């Protein structure tokens, strides 16, 4: 199929506000802000690389005509590179003064001309563009290469395309309660004739979700009522659909309200039975598999930074987010004392945040090992982690003389005769990463 190749001025390029990497955002400045918050190091590395070598001739970019402004184009593939170019072109697009100065410095030290026109392949339609998008996204290379999508980003993309992921939310809800259904209903729900689209139509309506005790957290289902209450309503919905309820009965919001208002008392969830904190709706046998997908690649302990490339956490706590970013900036061999102290602080504050968030009691006098033990026990109790995933943290708790123990963590801060090495710190991170992956996956 024919594609047009155009040299498009940077000023006529618009970042994709619907980019699957971040989901819908209101404006281009918001896209840039998201990129800097979540991929700040990678964008800066990419800008540096572009300033030194120019854009890679091997990596093409893809755009669609902007339907709202003739002559403008929406970037469909290449949003990171165009973000880096826009920041090099005008560092004032960056709201952070420190980062703004860095981008200005990169531009000032450029060894090549910063591209002002970029060659793009222009697709005629979203469908044409999306088929090539799926062939991309692998090989992060510290932000210089193409960053792979994580599970959530893939899901967003598939949902938008109407493929397997379109009903990901509804599939997740069903999967979370399959083991609670009777055999007859379970067979019907997992059979070919079950209309998942009808369930999805209902679950897209916030009023219906509220009635059932289900919330959507960034596309992931969570329940805010006790499980037995959620099951009351959800089981009836599944039964009705499995028994052939016509989609017309729940086609729009008005009919959906009429439908749930007709629920008999025995199938009406008791809204008074809220849980203190909402709970993720995941199948009992799958949490460890889900969490493993959140992990970054297993890196070498000889790496440059403590946090391996590709490891990203969504951290809402301002100070913890700042510490995490600093740990990603400090080179292990040059700043091993600073890294060791920050690492220890990051682990302890992360654990305290997790315990607070999940209402797990601990005492102010509890040491780091005791708090970690409580957090690991809670993950185990919730079936959020397998024994294998908690092996590293449990070894740190149980083995005071192990170099990866919390005694060593404490020595980072309190023992002036203790000298951490870069490889030791990297190995220590690798051994607690599974624990931290699970911890932050349940702080969203």
C-alpha positions as CSV (number, residue, x, y, z in Angstrom):
1,X,0.0,0.0,0.0
2,X,1.4,3.5,-0.9
3,X,2.8,5.7,1.8
4,X,4.0,9.3,1.3
5,X,7.3,10.4,2.7
6,X,7.5,14.1,3.7
7,X,10.1,16.4,5.3
8,X,7.9,18.0,8.0
9,X,9.0,21.1,9.9
10,X,9.2,20.5,13.6
11,X,6.8,23.4,14.1
12,X,4.1,21.5,12.3
13,X,4.4,18.4,14.3
14,X,2.1,17.7,17.2
15,X,2.8,15.1,19.9
16,X,0.1,12.4,20.0
17,X,-2.1,13.2,23.0
18,X,-3.6,9.7,22.8
19,X,-0.2,8.0,22.8
20,X,-0.5,4.5,24.2
21,X,2.6,5.1,26.3
22,X,0.8,7.5,28.6
23,X,-2.9,7.3,27.7
24,X,-5.1,10.3,26.9
25,X,-3.7,13.7,28.0
26,X,-5.3,17.1,27.4
27,X,-2.5,19.0,25.6
28,X,1.0,18.8,24.1
29,X,2.6,20.5,27.2
30,X,1.0,17.8,29.3
31,X,2.6,15.2,27.0
32,X,6.0,16.8,27.5
33,X,5.5,17.0,31.2
34,X,4.6,13.3,31.4
35,X,7.6,12.3,29.3
36,X,9.9,14.3,31.6
37,X,8.3,13.0,34.8
38,X,8.4,9.3,33.7
39,X,11.2,9.1,31.2
40,X,13.3,12.2,32.1
41,X,16.6,10.4,32.0
42,X,15.8,8.7,28.7
43,X,14.6,11.9,27.1
44,X,17.7,13.7,28.2
45,X,20.0,10.9,27.0
46,X,18.1,10.8,23.7
47,X,18.5,14.6,23.3
48,X,22.2,14.3,24.0
49,X,22.5,11.5,21.4
50,X,20.6,13.6,18.8
51,X,22.8,16.6,19.5
52,X,25.9,14.4,19.0
53,X,24.9,12.2,16.1
54,X,21.6,13.5,14.7
55,X,18.5,11.3,14.3
56,X,19.2,7.6,13.6
57,X,18.6,7.0,9.9
58,X,17.5,3.5,10.7
59,X,14.6,4.5,12.8
60,X,11.8,5.9,10.8
61,X,8.9,8.0,12.1
62,X,5.2,7.8,11.3
63,X,2.6,10.6,11.3
64,X,-1.0,11.2,10.4
65,X,-2.5,14.4,9.0
66,X,-4.0,16.5,11.8
67,X,-7.7,16.5,11.0
68,X,-8.1,19.8,12.9
69,X,-5.3,21.9,11.3
70,X,-4.4,21.6,7.6
71,X,-0.6,21.2,7.3
72,X,-0.1,19.9,10.8
73,X,0.7,16.3,11.5
74,X,0.2,14.1,14.6
75,X,3.2,12.0,15.5
76,X,2.2,8.4,15.6
77,X,5.6,6.9,16.0
78,X,8.5,8.9,17.3
79,X,7.0,10.8,20.2
80,X,10.1,10.5,22.4
81,X,12.3,11.7,19.6
82,X,10.1,14.6,18.8
83,X,9.8,15.5,22.5
84,X,13.6,15.6,22.7
85,X,13.8,17.7,19.6
86,X,11.1,20.1,20.8
87,X,13.0,20.5,24.1
88,X,16.3,21.1,22.2
89,X,14.5,23.6,19.9
90,X,13.0,25.5,22.9
91,X,14.2,24.4,26.4
92,X,11.5,26.8,27.8
93,X,9.0,24.0,27.1
94,X,10.5,22.3,30.2
95,X,8.9,23.6,33.4
96,X,11.7,22.4,35.6
97,X,14.5,25.1,35.8
98,X,17.3,22.5,36.4
99,X,16.2,20.3,33.5
100,X,15.7,23.4,31.3
101,X,19.3,24.4,31.8
102,X,20.4,20.9,31.0
103,X,18.5,20.9,27.7
104,X,19.9,24.4,26.9
105,X,23.4,23.1,27.6
106,X,22.9,20.1,25.4
107,X,21.7,22.4,22.6
108,X,24.7,24.7,23.1
109,X,27.2,21.8,22.9
110,X,25.6,20.1,19.9
111,X,28.1,18.6,17.4
112,X,25.6,18.5,14.6
113,X,22.8,20.8,13.4
114,X,19.6,20.0,15.4
115,X,17.1,18.9,12.8
116,X,14.3,21.4,12.1
117,X,12.7,19.3,9.4
118,X,12.2,15.6,10.0
119,X,11.4,12.9,7.4
120,X,8.2,11.1,8.2
121,X,6.1,8.4,6.6
122,X,2.6,9.7,6.5
123,X,-0.2,7.1,6.8
124,X,-3.7,7.7,5.5
125,X,-5.5,6.2,8.4
126,X,-5.1,5.1,12.0
127,X,-5.7,1.5,11.0
128,X,-2.8,1.6,8.5
129,X,-0.5,3.4,11.0
130,X,-1.3,1.0,13.8
131,X,-0.3,-2.2,12.0
132,X,3.3,-0.8,11.8
133,X,3.3,0.5,15.4
134,X,2.9,-3.1,16.6
135,X,6.2,-4.0,15.0
136,X,8.1,-1.5,17.0
137,X,9.1,-1.0,20.7
138,X,12.0,-3.1,21.8
139,X,15.6,-2.4,23.0
140,X,15.7,0.4,25.6
141,X,19.5,1.0,25.6
142,X,19.3,3.6,28.4
143,X,16.7,5.6,26.6
144,X,18.7,6.0,23.3
145,X,16.9,3.1,21.7
146,X,13.2,2.3,21.5
147,X,11.5,1.7,24.8
148,X,9.3,-1.4,24.9
149,X,5.7,-1.1,26.1
150,X,4.8,-2.5,29.4
151,X,1.7,-4.6,30.0
152,X,-0.5,-1.6,30.6
153,X,0.6,0.3,27.5
154,X,0.1,-2.8,25.3
155,X,-3.3,-3.2,26.8
156,X,-4.2,0.4,26.0
157,X,-3.1,0.0,22.5
158,X,-5.0,-3.3,22.0
159,X,-8.1,-1.8,23.6
160,X,-8.0,1.2,21.2
161,X,-7.6,-1.2,18.2
162,X,-10.6,-3.3,19.3
163,X,-8.5,-6.4,19.4
164,X,-7.9,-8.8,22.2
165,X,-7.3,-6.1,24.8
166,X,-10.5,-4.2,24.0
167,X,-12.3,-6.0,26.8
168,X,-9.3,-6.3,29.0
169,X,-11.1,-4.6,32.0
170,X,-14.1,-7.0,31.7
171,X,-11.9,-10.0,31.2
172,X,-9.9,-9.1,34.3
173,X,-13.2,-8.7,36.3
174,X,-14.4,-12.1,35.2
175,X,-11.1,-13.8,35.7
176,X,-10.9,-12.5,39.3
177,X,-14.1,-14.3,40.3
178,X,-14.1,-17.4,38.1
179,X,-13.2,-19.7,40.9
180,X,-16.2,-18.4,42.9
181,X,-18.8,-19.3,40.2
182,X,-20.7,-22.6,40.1
183,X,-19.6,-25.0,37.4
184,X,-22.6,-24.3,35.2
185,X,-22.1,-20.5,35.1
186,X,-18.4,-20.9,34.9
187,X,-18.7,-23.1,31.8
188,X,-21.1,-20.6,30.2
189,X,-18.9,-17.5,31.0
190,X,-15.8,-19.2,29.6
191,X,-17.6,-20.6,26.6
192,X,-17.6,-19.2,23.1
193,X,-21.2,-17.8,23.2
194,X,-20.7,-15.5,26.2
195,X,-21.1,-11.9,25.1
196,X,-18.2,-10.2,26.8
197,X,-19.1,-7.0,24.9
198,X,-22.4,-6.8,26.8
199,X,-20.6,-7.1,30.1
200,X,-18.1,-4.5,28.9
201,X,-20.9,-2.1,27.9
202,X,-22.2,-2.3,31.5
203,X,-18.8,-2.0,33.2
204,X,-18.0,1.1,31.2
205,X,-20.8,2.9,33.0
206,X,-19.5,4.3,36.3
207,X,-23.0,4.1,37.8
208,X,-23.1,0.4,37.1
209,X,-19.6,-0.1,38.5
210,X,-20.5,1.9,41.6
211,X,-23.6,-0.3,42.1
212,X,-21.5,-3.5,41.8
213,X,-18.7,-2.2,44.0
214,X,-16.1,-2.0,41.3
215,X,-13.8,0.9,40.5
216,X,-11.4,1.5,37.6
217,X,-7.9,2.5,38.6
218,X,-6.1,3.5,35.3
219,X,-7.9,0.7,33.5
220,X,-7.3,-1.9,36.2
221,X,-10.4,-3.2,38.2
222,X,-10.5,-2.8,41.9
223,X,-13.3,-3.6,44.3
224,X,-14.3,-1.2,47.1
225,X,-16.9,-3.5,48.6
226,X,-16.4,-6.8,50.4
227,X,-16.0,-9.6,47.9
228,X,-19.3,-11.3,48.9
229,X,-21.2,-8.1,48.1
230,X,-19.5,-7.7,44.7
231,X,-20.3,-11.3,43.9
232,X,-24.0,-10.7,44.7
233,X,-24.5,-8.3,41.8
234,X,-21.8,-9.5,39.4
235,X,-23.0,-13.1,39.5
236,X,-26.5,-12.0,38.4
237,X,-25.1,-9.9,35.6
238,X,-23.0,-12.8,34.4
239,X,-25.9,-15.2,34.7
240,X,-28.3,-12.8,32.7
241,X,-25.7,-12.4,29.9
242,X,-24.9,-16.2,29.9
243,X,-28.7,-16.9,29.6
244,X,-29.0,-14.7,26.6
245,X,-30.0,-11.3,27.8
246,X,-30.4,-9.1,24.7
247,X,-27.9,-6.2,24.5
248,X,-30.8,-3.9,23.9
249,X,-31.9,-4.3,27.5
250,X,-28.7,-2.5,28.6
251,X,-27.8,-0.6,25.5
252,X,-27.6,2.9,27.0
253,X,-27.2,4.5,30.4
254,X,-30.9,4.9,31.0
255,X,-31.6,1.2,30.3
256,X,-28.6,0.2,32.4
257,X,-30.0,2.2,35.3
258,X,-33.4,0.5,34.9
259,X,-31.6,-2.9,34.8
260,X,-29.7,-2.5,38.0
261,X,-32.6,-0.9,39.8
262,X,-34.6,-4.0,39.1
263,X,-32.1,-6.3,41.0
264,X,-33.8,-8.3,43.7
265,X,-32.5,-7.8,47.3
266,X,-30.5,-11.0,47.3
267,X,-28.5,-9.7,44.3
268,X,-28.2,-6.1,45.4
269,X,-24.7,-5.3,46.9
270,X,-24.8,-3.7,50.3
271,X,-23.1,-0.4,49.8
272,X,-22.5,-0.1,53.5
273,X,-20.0,-2.9,53.4
274,X,-17.0,-0.9,52.0
275,X,-13.5,-2.1,52.6
276,X,-11.1,0.3,54.0
277,X,-8.8,0.4,51.0
278,X,-9.9,-0.8,47.5
279,X,-8.5,-4.2,46.5
280,X,-7.2,-5.2,43.1
281,X,-9.4,-7.7,41.3
282,X,-7.0,-10.4,40.2
283,X,-7.3,-14.2,39.8
284,X,-5.8,-16.1,42.7
285,X,-3.4,-18.1,40.6
286,X,-2.1,-15.1,38.5
287,X,-0.8,-12.3,40.7
288,X,2.8,-13.5,40.6
289,X,2.6,-13.8,36.8
290,X,1.2,-10.3,36.5
291,X,3.8,-8.9,38.7
292,X,6.6,-10.6,36.9
293,X,5.6,-8.8,33.7
294,X,6.1,-5.5,35.5
295,X,9.8,-6.2,36.1
296,X,12.5,-4.8,33.9
297,X,15.2,-7.0,32.4
298,X,17.6,-8.7,34.7
299,X,20.7,-6.6,34.3
300,X,24.4,-7.1,35.1
301,X,25.7,-6.1,38.5
302,X,28.5,-4.3,36.7
303,X,26.0,-1.6,35.4
304,X,26.5,2.1,35.6
305,X,23.5,3.0,37.8
306,X,21.9,1.3,40.8
307,X,18.5,1.1,39.2
308,X,18.5,-0.9,36.0
309,X,17.4,0.7,32.7
310,X,13.8,-0.2,32.1
311,X,12.7,-0.3,35.7
312,X,10.0,2.3,36.3
313,X,7.7,2.8,39.2
314,X,4.7,5.0,39.4
315,X,5.5,6.8,42.7
316,X,2.9,9.4,43.9
317,X,4.8,10.3,47.1
318,X,6.8,13.4,46.2
319,X,9.9,12.7,48.3
320,X,10.2,9.0,47.3
321,X,9.8,9.9,43.7
322,X,12.6,12.5,44.0
323,X,14.9,9.9,45.8
324,X,14.2,7.3,43.1
325,X,15.1,9.8,40.3
326,X,18.3,10.7,42.2
327,X,19.2,7.0,42.4
328,X,18.8,6.8,38.7
329,X,21.1,9.8,38.2
330,X,24.0,9.0,40.4
331,X,26.7,6.8,38.9
332,X,27.5,3.8,41.2
333,X,31.2,3.9,41.0
334,X,31.5,7.7,41.5
335,X,28.9,8.1,44.2
336,X,28.7,4.7,45.9
337,X,28.4,6.2,49.5
338,X,25.6,8.6,48.5
339,X,23.9,5.8,46.5
340,X,24.2,3.4,49.4
341,X,22.6,5.8,51.9
342,X,19.8,6.9,49.5
343,X,19.2,3.2,48.6
344,X,18.7,2.4,52.3
345,X,16.4,5.4,52.8
346,X,14.4,4.5,49.6
347,X,13.8,0.9,50.8
348,X,12.7,1.9,54.3
349,X,10.4,4.8,53.3
350,X,8.9,2.6,50.5
351,X,8.1,-0.1,53.0
352,X,6.6,2.4,55.5
353,X,4.5,3.8,52.7
354,X,3.3,0.3,51.8
355,X,2.4,-0.6,55.4
356,X,0.5,2.7,55.8
357,X,-1.3,2.3,52.5
358,X,-2.4,-1.2,53.4
359,X,-3.2,-0.4,57.1
360,X,-0.5,-2.9,58.3
361,X,0.3,-2.0,61.9
362,X,4.0,-1.3,62.9
363,X,5.7,0.5,65.7
364,X,7.9,3.5,65.3
365,X,10.6,1.5,67.1
366,X,10.5,-1.3,64.6
367,X,13.7,-1.7,62.7
368,X,14.0,-2.0,58.9
369,X,14.1,-5.8,59.1
370,X,10.9,-6.0,61.2
371,X,9.0,-3.6,58.8
372,X,10.2,-5.6,55.8
373,X,9.0,-8.8,57.4
374,X,5.5,-7.4,58.0
375,X,5.3,-6.1,54.4
376,X,6.4,-9.5,53.0
377,X,3.9,-11.3,55.2
378,X,1.1,-9.0,54.0
379,X,2.0,-9.6,50.3
380,X,2.1,-13.4,51.0
381,X,-1.3,-13.2,52.8
382,X,-2.8,-11.3,49.9
383,X,-1.4,-13.8,47.4
384,X,0.3,-10.9,45.6
385,X,3.7,-12.5,45.6
386,X,5.1,-16.0,45.3
387,X,7.7,-17.5,47.6
388,X,10.2,-17.2,44.8
389,X,9.5,-13.4,44.4
390,X,10.0,-12.9,48.1
391,X,13.1,-15.0,48.4
392,X,15.5,-12.1,48.1
393,X,13.8,-9.9,50.8
394,X,13.3,-12.9,53.1
395,X,17.0,-13.7,52.8
396,X,17.8,-10.2,53.8
397,X,15.6,-10.4,56.8
398,X,16.7,-13.8,58.0
399,X,20.5,-13.7,57.4
400,X,22.2,-11.0,59.5
401,X,25.7,-12.0,58.3
402,X,24.7,-12.1,54.7
403,X,26.2,-9.3,52.6
404,X,22.7,-8.6,51.4
405,X,21.2,-8.4,54.8
406,X,19.6,-5.4,56.5
407,X,22.6,-5.3,58.8
408,X,24.5,-4.3,55.7
409,X,21.8,-1.8,54.8
410,X,22.2,-0.3,58.2
411,X,26.0,-0.3,57.8
412,X,25.6,1.9,54.7
413,X,24.4,4.7,57.0
414,X,25.9,4.0,60.5
415,X,29.3,2.4,60.0
416,X,32.1,4.7,58.9
417,X,34.4,1.7,58.5
418,X,32.1,0.0,56.0
419,X,32.8,0.7,52.3
420,X,30.1,-0.4,49.8
421,X,31.1,-1.3,46.3
422,X,29.2,-0.6,43.1
423,X,28.7,-4.3,42.2
424,X,27.6,-5.1,45.8
425,X,25.0,-2.3,45.7
426,X,23.8,-3.4,42.3
427,X,23.4,-7.0,43.5
428,X,21.6,-5.8,46.6
429,X,19.1,-4.0,44.4
430,X,18.6,-7.0,42.2
431,X,17.7,-9.1,45.3
432,X,15.1,-6.7,46.5
433,X,13.7,-5.6,43.1
434,X,11.0,-8.3,43.0
435,X,9.8,-7.1,46.4
436,X,9.8,-3.5,45.3
437,X,8.0,-4.4,42.0
438,X,5.2,-5.9,44.0
439,X,5.2,-3.1,46.6
440,X,4.8,-0.4,44.0
441,X,2.4,-2.4,41.9
442,X,0.0,-2.2,44.9
443,X,0.5,1.4,45.7
444,X,-1.1,2.7,42.5
